[in-house]
Amino acid sequence: MTEKDFSISVIMPVYKVSGYIGRSIESLMAQTYKNFEIILVDDCGGDDSIEKAISVVNEHEYSNNNNVVTNKTRSYKIVTNSRNQGVSLSRQSGMMASGGEYVIHLDSDDYFEPDLLERLISLAKASSSDLVICNFFKERPSGSSKVETSTMGHPLISDKDKSDYVKEMLRGERPSALWNKLIKRELFDRAEIPFDSSLRDDLSASPLLVLNAKKVDFVSNALVHYVLYNSNSESVSPGHLKLIANTLKMLENRFEGMGISMHDEFLSYKAITKRKMIIHPGITGKDLDMALNLFPEVNSSIREGKNPEKKIQYRILLKLSANGNTFLFRLYRLLLKFLLSL
């Protein structure tokens, strides 16, 4: 905790985002709500990302004192990892250095609308919610599109509503991202959030936060821009897919301990993760064998005629993969990878 507490802590891991971080920081400097701190976690990307972030903040007439920069209501602090540790542990470092009553995690290539903090904390206070979620824009080179985060039309209070929302997360219908969620700090402790280097940071946190929240509320405005054209993003890397696989196992164990069953949703997410791994160009040799043997319950389900995949080409791929690294599987995998590259 810092000596001075703020209403909100904005935690931002910084890693190889030199071309994007200026816009992210500018979006924080433009916030209409001022009582917040920014925690920049330098994850040793080897470029000038953190210097660019500092330069943008200094342009807004802050005074620098021992790596902590403040004005009357706003502050930023730099936390430097001893080495590259990844997003999850960087978020944890930021949490430890922060002191806000509420927390939001912003990725350093994404950016906020100017009124995001004001809208989210106003609703959190007015409705006594310890988790507030807003809509967002997906930003692609071809343009942007708005994404709805809830169609329920009311806050989530009952265990059933919260469970149904988590099921939507696991089916890929709602984002597990942390950047569109203002979270009361005490909820992280109540939910025992495992920011762990072996887990995907957002998927390991958001379902548990929702289930442990006393009340979850929603802002219908799209207030975050989720950038999908950063070539340094690791969201589709082989390593990231392995984090997802580990996270699914962890969540299933946690849910079982809470007396919550989401068998069909977990099976679907596992099937999608398995499919992405076995078709990924960077996964070969022993890694491919590992992917084929991952989630044996998916293979069993397919052999029983229950294929969780929806698209025919992926249903065929998983059906063939259930039999192992056969010639027919390798041939179809090669053909599918070629078609997807066109």
C-alpha positions as a Markdown table, in Angstrom:
| # | Residue | x | y | z |
|---|---|---|---|---|
| 1 | Met | 0.0 | 0.0 | 0.0 |
| 2 | Thr | 1.2 | 3.5 | -0.7 |
| 3 | Glu | 1.3 | 6.2 | 2.1 |
| 4 | Lys | -1.6 | 8.1 | 0.4 |
| 5 | Asp | -4.7 | 6.1 | -0.6 |
| 6 | Phe | -6.7 | 7.1 | -3.7 |
| 7 | Ser | -10.2 | 6.2 | -4.7 |
| 8 | Ile | -8.9 | 4.2 | -7.7 |
| 9 | Ser | -5.7 | 2.5 | -8.7 |
| 10 | Val | -5.1 | 2.0 | -12.4 |
| 11 | Ile | -2.5 | -0.8 | -12.8 |
| 12 | Met | -0.7 | -1.0 | -16.2 |
| 13 | Pro | 1.9 | -3.7 | -17.0 |
| 14 | Val | 4.3 | -2.3 | -19.6 |
| 15 | Tyr | 6.0 | -4.6 | -22.1 |
| 16 | Lys | 7.1 | -3.7 | -25.7 |
| 17 | Val | 4.3 | -1.2 | -26.4 |
| 18 | Ser | 6.4 | 1.7 | -27.5 |
| 19 | Gly | 4.0 | 2.5 | -30.4 |
| 20 | Tyr | 0.9 | 2.4 | -28.2 |
| 21 | Ile | 1.6 | 3.4 | -24.6 |
| 22 | Gly | 1.5 | 7.1 | -25.3 |
| 23 | Arg | -2.2 | 6.9 | -26.3 |
| 24 | Ser | -3.0 | 4.8 | -23.3 |
| 25 | Ile | -1.4 | 7.3 | -20.9 |
| 26 | Glu | -3.0 | 10.2 | -22.6 |
| 27 | Ser | -6.4 | 8.6 | -22.1 |
| 28 | Leu | -5.6 | 8.5 | -18.3 |
| 29 | Met | -4.5 | 12.1 | -18.3 |
| 30 | Ala | -7.8 | 13.1 | -19.9 |
| 31 | Gln | -10.0 | 11.4 | -17.3 |
| 32 | Thr | -12.7 | 13.6 | -15.9 |
| 33 | Tyr | -12.4 | 11.9 | -12.6 |
| 34 | Lys | -9.1 | 12.9 | -10.9 |
| 35 | Asn | -8.8 | 11.0 | -7.6 |
| 36 | Phe | -6.7 | 8.1 | -8.9 |
| 37 | Glu | -3.2 | 6.8 | -9.1 |
| 38 | Ile | -1.4 | 5.1 | -12.0 |
| 39 | Ile | 0.9 | 2.2 | -11.2 |
| 40 | Leu | 3.2 | 1.5 | -14.2 |
| 41 | Val | 4.9 | -1.9 | -13.9 |
| 42 | Asp | 8.0 | -2.1 | -16.1 |
| 43 | Asp | 8.2 | -5.7 | -17.2 |
| 44 | Cys | 11.7 | -5.3 | -18.8 |
| 45 | Gly | 10.7 | -5.3 | -22.5 |
| 46 | Gly | 14.0 | -3.8 | -23.5 |
| 47 | Asp | 12.5 | -0.9 | -25.5 |
| 48 | Asp | 11.6 | 2.7 | -24.6 |
| 49 | Ser | 8.0 | 2.0 | -23.5 |
| 50 | Ile | 8.4 | 3.1 | -19.9 |
| 51 | Glu | 10.3 | 6.3 | -21.0 |
| 52 | Lys | 7.6 | 7.2 | -23.3 |
| 53 | Ala | 5.0 | 6.8 | -20.6 |
| 54 | Ile | 7.0 | 9.0 | -18.2 |
| 55 | Ser | 7.4 | 11.6 | -20.9 |
| 56 | Val | 3.7 | 11.8 | -21.6 |
| 57 | Val | 2.9 | 12.2 | -17.8 |
| 58 | Asn | 5.6 | 14.9 | -17.5 |
| 59 | Glu | 4.0 | 16.8 | -20.3 |
| 60 | His | 1.0 | 17.2 | -18.1 |
| 61 | Glu | 3.0 | 19.3 | -15.5 |
| 62 | Tyr | 3.6 | 16.8 | -12.8 |
| 63 | Ser | 6.6 | 17.2 | -10.4 |
| 64 | Asn | 8.8 | 14.1 | -10.0 |
| 65 | Asn | 10.1 | 13.1 | -6.5 |
| 66 | Asn | 11.8 | 9.7 | -5.9 |
| 67 | Asn | 10.0 | 7.9 | -8.7 |
| 68 | Val | 6.6 | 9.0 | -7.4 |
| 69 | Val | 4.9 | 11.8 | -9.3 |
| 70 | Thr | 1.9 | 13.6 | -7.8 |
| 71 | Asn | -0.4 | 16.5 | -8.0 |
| 72 | Lys | -3.3 | 17.3 | -5.7 |
| 73 | Thr | -5.5 | 14.3 | -6.6 |
| 74 | Arg | -3.5 | 12.2 | -9.0 |
| 75 | Ser | -0.3 | 10.2 | -8.8 |
| 76 | Tyr | 1.8 | 7.8 | -10.7 |
| 77 | Lys | 4.4 | 5.3 | -9.5 |
| 78 | Ile | 6.8 | 3.1 | -11.4 |
| 79 | Val | 7.4 | -0.5 | -10.3 |
| 80 | Thr | 10.3 | -2.2 | -12.1 |
| 81 | Asn | 10.5 | -6.0 | -12.2 |
| 82 | Ser | 13.9 | -7.5 | -11.7 |
| 83 | Arg | 13.4 | -9.4 | -14.9 |
| 84 | Asn | 10.6 | -10.1 | -17.4 |
| 85 | Gln | 7.9 | -11.9 | -15.4 |
| 86 | Gly | 4.8 | -11.7 | -17.6 |
| 87 | Val | 1.5 | -10.0 | -17.3 |
| 88 | Ser | 0.1 | -12.0 | -14.4 |
| 89 | Leu | 3.0 | -11.3 | -12.0 |
| 90 | Ser | 3.2 | -7.7 | -13.2 |
| 91 | Arg | -0.4 | -7.3 | -12.2 |
| 92 | Gln | 0.4 | -8.7 | -8.8 |
| 93 | Ser | 3.4 | -6.3 | -8.4 |
| 94 | Gly | 1.1 | -3.4 | -9.3 |
| 95 | Met | -1.5 | -4.6 | -6.7 |
| 96 | Met | 1.1 | -4.7 | -4.0 |
| 97 | Ala | 2.3 | -1.2 | -4.8 |
| 98 | Ser | -1.2 | 0.4 | -5.1 |
| 99 | Gly | -3.5 | 1.9 | -2.5 |
| 100 | Gly | -6.8 | 2.6 | -4.1 |
| 101 | Glu | -10.2 | 1.6 | -2.7 |
| 102 | Tyr | -11.0 | 0.3 | -6.2 |
| 103 | Val | -8.8 | -1.2 | -8.8 |
| 104 | Ile | -8.9 | -1.4 | -12.6 |
| 105 | His | -6.2 | -3.0 | -14.8 |
| 106 | Leu | -5.5 | -1.4 | -18.1 |
| 107 | Asp | -3.3 | -3.1 | -20.8 |
| 108 | Ser | -0.8 | -0.6 | -22.1 |
| 109 | Asp | -1.9 | -0.9 | -25.8 |
| 110 | Asp | -5.6 | -0.2 | -25.0 |
| 111 | Tyr | -7.1 | 3.0 | -23.9 |
| 112 | Phe | -10.1 | 4.5 | -22.0 |
| 113 | Glu | -12.8 | 7.0 | -22.9 |
| 114 | Pro | -12.3 | 10.2 | -20.8 |
| 115 | Asp | -15.3 | 9.5 | -18.6 |
| 116 | Leu | -14.6 | 5.9 | -17.8 |
| 117 | Leu | -13.4 | 6.2 | -14.3 |
| 118 | Glu | -16.1 | 8.8 | -13.4 |
| 119 | Arg | -18.9 | 6.6 | -14.7 |
| 120 | Leu | -17.7 | 3.4 | -13.2 |
| 121 | Ile | -17.0 | 4.7 | -9.7 |
| 122 | Ser | -20.2 | 6.8 | -9.6 |
| 123 | Leu | -22.2 | 3.6 | -10.3 |
| 124 | Ala | -20.2 | 1.6 | -7.8 |
| 125 | Lys | -20.8 | 4.1 | -5.1 |
| 126 | Ala | -24.5 | 4.7 | -5.9 |
| 127 | Ser | -25.4 | 1.0 | -6.2 |
| 128 | Ser | -23.0 | -0.3 | -3.5 |
| 129 | Ser | -21.5 | -2.7 | -6.1 |
| 130 | Asp | -18.0 | -4.1 | -5.6 |
| 131 | Leu | -17.7 | -4.9 | -9.3 |
| 132 | Val | -18.8 | -2.7 | -12.2 |
| 133 | Ile | -18.4 | -3.8 | -15.8 |
| 134 | Cys | -18.7 | -1.6 | -18.9 |
| 135 | Asn | -19.1 | -2.3 | -22.6 |
| 136 | Phe | -16.1 | -1.7 | -25.0 |
| 137 | Phe | -15.0 | -1.3 | -28.5 |
| 138 | Lys | -12.9 | -3.8 | -30.4 |
| 139 | Glu | -10.4 | -1.9 | -32.4 |
| 140 | Arg | -9.2 | -3.6 | -35.6 |
| 141 | Pro | -7.2 | -2.2 | -38.6 |
| 142 | Ser | -10.5 | -2.3 | -40.5 |
| 143 | Gly | -12.4 | -0.3 | -37.9 |
| 144 | Ser | -14.1 | -0.5 | -34.5 |
| 145 | Ser | -17.2 | -2.4 | -33.2 |
| 146 | Lys | -19.0 | -2.2 | -30.0 |
| 147 | Val | -19.3 | -5.2 | -27.7 |
| 148 | Glu | -22.0 | -5.7 | -25.2 |
| 149 | Thr | -21.0 | -7.2 | -21.8 |
| 150 | Ser | -24.5 | -8.1 | -20.6 |
| 151 | Thr | -28.0 | -8.6 | -21.9 |
| 152 | Met | -29.5 | -9.4 | -18.5 |
| 153 | Gly | -30.7 | -5.8 | -17.9 |
| 154 | His | -30.2 | -5.8 | -14.2 |
| 155 | Pro | -27.3 | -6.1 | -11.6 |
| 156 | Leu | -26.1 | -9.6 | -10.6 |
| 157 | Ile | -27.0 | -10.3 | -7.0 |
| 158 | Ser | -28.2 | -13.9 | -6.8 |
| 159 | Asp | -25.9 | -16.9 | -7.0 |
| 160 | Lys | -27.8 | -18.1 | -10.1 |
| 161 | Asp | -27.3 | -14.8 | -12.0 |
| 162 | Lys | -23.6 | -14.7 | -11.2 |
| 163 | Ser | -23.2 | -18.3 | -12.1 |
| 164 | Asp | -25.0 | -17.8 | -15.4 |
| 165 | Tyr | -22.7 | -14.8 | -16.2 |
| 166 | Val | -19.6 | -16.9 | -15.6 |
| 167 | Lys | -21.0 | -19.6 | -17.9 |
| 168 | Glu | -21.3 | -16.9 | -20.6 |
| 169 | Met | -17.6 | -16.1 | -19.9 |
| 170 | Leu | -16.6 | -19.7 | -20.3 |
| 171 | Arg | -18.6 | -20.0 | -23.6 |
| 172 | Gly | -16.8 | -16.9 | -24.9 |
| 173 | Glu | -20.0 | -14.8 | -24.9 |
| 174 | Arg | -18.7 | -12.3 | -22.3 |
| 175 | Pro | -15.1 | -11.1 | -21.9 |
| 176 | Ser | -13.0 | -12.2 | -19.0 |
| 177 | Ala | -10.8 | -9.2 | -19.5 |
| 178 | Leu | -9.9 | -7.0 | -16.5 |
| 179 | Trp | -9.7 | -3.7 | -18.4 |
| 180 | Asn | -13.4 | -3.1 | -18.4 |
| 181 | Lys | -14.0 | -3.9 | -14.8 |
| 182 | Leu | -13.7 | -1.6 | -11.8 |
| 183 | Ile | -13.2 | -3.9 | -8.8 |
| 184 | Lys | -13.3 | -3.1 | -5.1 |
| 185 | Arg | -9.9 | -4.0 | -3.6 |
| 186 | Glu | -11.3 | -6.2 | -0.8 |
| 187 | Leu | -13.0 | -8.4 | -3.5 |
| 188 | Phe | -9.5 | -9.6 | -4.6 |
| 189 | Asp | -8.8 | -10.9 | -1.1 |
| 190 | Arg | -12.3 | -12.4 | -0.7 |
| 191 | Ala | -12.0 | -14.2 | -4.1 |
| 192 | Glu | -8.4 | -15.3 | -3.3 |
| 193 | Ile | -7.3 | -14.3 | -6.8 |
| 194 | Pro | -4.3 | -16.3 | -8.0 |
| 195 | Phe | -2.1 | -13.9 | -10.1 |
| 196 | Asp | 0.3 | -16.7 | -11.0 |
| 197 | Ser | 2.9 | -16.9 | -13.8 |
| 198 | Ser | 1.5 | -20.3 | -14.9 |
| 199 | Leu | -2.0 | -18.9 | -15.3 |
| 200 | Arg | -3.7 | -16.6 | -17.8 |
| 201 | Asp | -4.2 | -13.4 | -15.8 |
| 202 | Asp | -7.7 | -12.4 | -16.7 |
| 203 | Leu | -9.4 | -15.8 | -17.0 |
| 204 | Ser | -7.9 | -16.8 | -13.7 |
| 205 | Ala | -9.4 | -13.8 | -12.0 |
| 206 | Ser | -12.7 | -12.6 | -13.5 |
| 207 | Pro | -14.9 | -15.7 | -13.0 |
| 208 | Leu | -13.8 | -15.8 | -9.4 |
| 209 | Leu | -14.4 | -12.1 | -8.9 |
| 210 | Val | -17.9 | -12.4 | -10.3 |
| 211 | Leu | -18.8 | -15.4 | -8.2 |
| 212 | Asn | -17.5 | -13.8 | -5.0 |
| 213 | Ala | -18.9 | -10.3 | -5.6 |
| 214 | Lys | -21.9 | -9.3 | -3.4 |
| 215 | Lys | -23.2 | -7.3 | -6.3 |
| 216 | Val | -22.1 | -6.8 | -10.0 |
| 217 | Asp | -23.5 | -3.9 | -11.9 |
| 218 | Phe | -23.1 | -2.7 | -15.5 |
| 219 | Val | -22.6 | 0.5 | -17.5 |
| 220 | Ser | -24.1 | 0.3 | -20.9 |
| 221 | Asn | -21.7 | 2.8 | -22.5 |
| 222 | Ala | -18.6 | 1.5 | -24.4 |
| 223 | Leu | -15.8 | 3.1 | -22.5 |
| 224 | Val | -12.7 | 1.0 | -23.3 |
| 225 | His | -10.9 | 0.6 | -26.7 |
| 226 | Tyr | -9.5 | -3.0 | -26.9 |
| 227 | Val | -6.7 | -2.8 | -29.5 |
| 228 | Leu | -6.3 | -5.9 | -31.7 |
| 229 | Tyr | -3.5 | -4.8 | -34.0 |
| 230 | Asn | -0.5 | -4.9 | -31.7 |
| 231 | Ser | 1.9 | -7.3 | -33.4 |
| 232 | Asn | 3.7 | -7.9 | -30.0 |
| 233 | Ser | 0.6 | -9.2 | -28.4 |
| 234 | Glu | 1.0 | -12.8 | -27.0 |
| 235 | Ser | -2.7 | -13.6 | -26.9 |
| 236 | Val | -2.4 | -16.3 | -29.6 |
| 237 | Ser | 1.1 | -17.6 | -28.8 |
| 238 | Pro | 1.7 | -21.3 | -27.9 |
| 239 | Gly | 2.8 | -20.2 | -24.4 |
| 240 | His | -0.5 | -18.2 | -23.9 |
| 241 | Leu | -2.6 | -21.2 | -24.9 |
| 242 | Lys | -0.7 | -23.3 | -22.3 |
| 243 | Leu | -1.6 | -20.7 | -19.7 |
| 244 | Ile | -5.3 | -21.0 | -20.7 |
| 245 | Ala | -5.1 | -24.8 | -20.3 |
| 246 | Asn | -3.6 | -24.5 | -16.8 |
| 247 | Thr | -6.2 | -21.9 | -15.9 |
| 248 | Leu | -9.1 | -24.1 | -16.9 |
| 249 | Lys | -7.8 | -26.8 | -14.6 |
| 250 | Met | -7.4 | -24.4 | -11.7 |
| 251 | Leu | -10.9 | -22.9 | -12.1 |
| 252 | Glu | -12.5 | -26.3 | -12.4 |
| 253 | Asn | -10.9 | -27.3 | -9.1 |
| 254 | Arg | -11.9 | -24.0 | -7.4 |
| 255 | Phe | -15.5 | -24.3 | -8.6 |
| 256 | Glu | -15.7 | -27.9 | -7.4 |
| 257 | Gly | -14.6 | -26.7 | -4.0 |
| 258 | Met | -17.3 | -24.1 | -4.1 |
| 259 | Gly | -19.9 | -26.7 | -5.0 |
| 260 | Ile | -20.4 | -25.2 | -8.5 |
| 261 | Ser | -20.7 | -27.4 | -11.6 |
| 262 | Met | -20.1 | -26.0 | -15.1 |
| 263 | His | -19.2 | -29.2 | -16.9 |
| 264 | Asp | -20.6 | -28.3 | -20.3 |
| 265 | Glu | -19.0 | -24.9 | -20.3 |
| 266 | Phe | -15.6 | -26.2 | -19.3 |
| 267 | Leu | -15.8 | -28.9 | -21.8 |
| 268 | Ser | -16.5 | -26.4 | -24.6 |
| 269 | Tyr | -13.7 | -24.1 | -23.5 |
| 270 | Lys | -11.3 | -27.0 | -23.3 |
| 271 | Ala | -12.2 | -28.2 | -26.7 |
| 272 | Ile | -11.6 | -24.7 | -28.2 |
| 273 | Thr | -8.3 | -24.4 | -26.4 |
| 274 | Lys | -7.2 | -27.9 | -27.6 |
| 275 | Arg | -8.2 | -27.1 | -31.1 |
| 276 | Lys | -6.3 | -23.8 | -31.1 |
| 277 | Met | -3.2 | -25.6 | -29.8 |
| 278 | Ile | -3.1 | -28.5 | -32.2 |
| 279 | Ile | -3.6 | -26.2 | -35.2 |
| 280 | His | -1.1 | -23.5 | -34.1 |
| 281 | Pro | 1.9 | -23.3 | -36.4 |
| 282 | Gly | 4.2 | -22.9 | -33.4 |
| 283 | Ile | 3.2 | -26.1 | -31.7 |
| 284 | Thr | 5.0 | -29.1 | -33.2 |
| 285 | Gly | 6.8 | -32.3 | -32.0 |
| 286 | Lys | 6.5 | -32.9 | -28.3 |
| 287 | Asp | 4.3 | -29.9 | -27.8 |
| 288 | Leu | 1.8 | -31.3 | -30.4 |
| 289 | Asp | 1.8 | -34.7 | -28.6 |
| 290 | Met | 1.1 | -32.8 | -25.4 |
| 291 | Ala | -1.8 | -30.9 | -27.0 |
| 292 | Leu | -3.3 | -34.2 | -28.3 |
| 293 | Asn | -3.2 | -35.7 | -24.9 |
| 294 | Leu | -4.5 | -32.6 | -23.2 |
| 295 | Phe | -7.9 | -32.8 | -21.6 |
| 296 | Pro | -8.7 | -36.5 | -22.1 |
| 297 | Glu | -12.3 | -35.7 | -21.2 |
| 298 | Val | -12.6 | -33.9 | -24.5 |
| 299 | Asn | -11.4 | -37.0 | -26.4 |
| 300 | Ser | -13.8 | -39.2 | -24.4 |
| 301 | Ser | -16.7 | -36.9 | -25.2 |
| 302 | Ile | -15.9 | -37.0 | -28.9 |
| 303 | Arg | -15.6 | -40.7 | -28.9 |
| 304 | Glu | -19.1 | -40.8 | -27.3 |
| 305 | Gly | -20.5 | -38.7 | -30.1 |
| 306 | Lys | -20.6 | -35.4 | -28.2 |
| 307 | Asn | -18.3 | -33.0 | -30.1 |
| 308 | Pro | -18.3 | -29.6 | -28.4 |
| 309 | Glu | -17.0 | -27.8 | -31.5 |
| 310 | Lys | -19.7 | -26.0 | -33.7 |
| 311 | Lys | -17.9 | -25.5 | -37.1 |
| 312 | Ile | -17.7 | -28.6 | -39.2 |
| 313 | Gln | -14.0 | -28.2 | -40.1 |
| 314 | Tyr | -13.1 | -28.1 | -36.4 |
| 315 | Arg | -15.4 | -30.9 | -35.5 |
| 316 | Ile | -13.5 | -33.1 | -38.0 |
| 317 | Leu | -10.2 | -31.9 | -36.7 |
| 318 | Leu | -11.1 | -32.8 | -33.1 |
| 319 | Lys | -12.6 | -36.1 | -34.1 |
| 320 | Leu | -9.4 | -37.1 | -35.9 |
| 321 | Ser | -7.2 | -35.7 | -33.0 |
| 322 | Ala | -9.1 | -37.9 | -30.5 |
| 323 | Asn | -7.3 | -40.9 | -32.1 |
| 324 | Gly | -3.9 | -39.4 | -31.6 |
| 325 | Asn | -1.1 | -38.4 | -34.0 |
| 326 | Thr | -2.2 | -40.6 | -36.9 |
| 327 | Phe | -1.4 | -40.1 | -40.6 |
| 328 | Leu | -5.0 | -39.0 | -41.3 |
| 329 | Phe | -4.9 | -36.4 | -38.5 |
| 330 | Arg | -1.6 | -35.0 | -39.8 |
| 331 | Leu | -2.8 | -34.8 | -43.3 |
| 332 | Tyr | -6.1 | -33.0 | -42.4 |
| 333 | Arg | -4.2 | -30.7 | -40.0 |
| 334 | Leu | -1.8 | -29.7 | -42.8 |
| 335 | Leu | -4.7 | -29.1 | -45.2 |
| 336 | Leu | -6.7 | -27.0 | -42.6 |
| 337 | Lys | -3.6 | -24.9 | -41.7 |
| 338 | Phe | -3.1 | -24.2 | -45.5 |
| 339 | Leu | -6.8 | -23.2 | -45.9 |
| 340 | Leu | -6.7 | -20.9 | -42.9 |
| 341 | Ser | -3.5 | -19.2 | -44.2 |
| 342 | Leu | -5.2 | -18.2 | -47.5 |
